[in-house]
């Protein structure tokens, strides 16, 4: 009889630990790691382009999200920027949707700056070089 009770206790403990692990995993993903947002949800307050880089401030149209980080890369004379946001409802999370981006890049050969969402087709052009001809 004692072994049966120990098995039930062990099973109950395993279920409780799995539930706790699930909640912790969800919290970490939604409040700490976040996800790439749609390029169409990003708007710009200020943008400065110099020979040595880019400075952009802005926010997202989604008030439930808070800025976490960005990723940028250059390809075919363009700079692509992916914005990562997390949920802003956590007591521990004091972030807002506002962002500041500063990218050091030689801009001589850059012709366009784009925000890119998770999908490859989710692209928003925010700056194009005007040719001086």
C-alpha positions, 0 to 999 in steps of 0.5 A: 500500500505504501508503494502505491501511495509513493507512486501517486505522489511521484506522479503528482509531483511530476505533473506539477513540475511539468505545469510549472516548467510550461508556465516558466517557458511561456513567460520566458518566450513572451516576456523575455525573448519575444518575436519579430513584429510585422514591418507594417506595425513600425512607425518612425519618429526621427531618422538621421542618415550620415556617411557613417551610419543610421539613427532611428527612433520610433515605436510600434502601433501595438500598445501591448508590445515593448521593444526588446532588440533589433537585428540588422544586416546588409544585402544588395546595397540595402540595410534590413532591420528586424524589430523584436518585441515582447509583451509589456504586461509583466510587472518586471518588464518596464519597457515601452514600445519606443525604440532607438536604433543606431547602426554604424555602417558605411553608407556610400553604397547603401541605396535603401533602408527597410524594416523586415517582419518575420515573413520574407514578404513583410517589408517596409521601405523607410528610406531611399537614396536620391540620385544626384544626377 
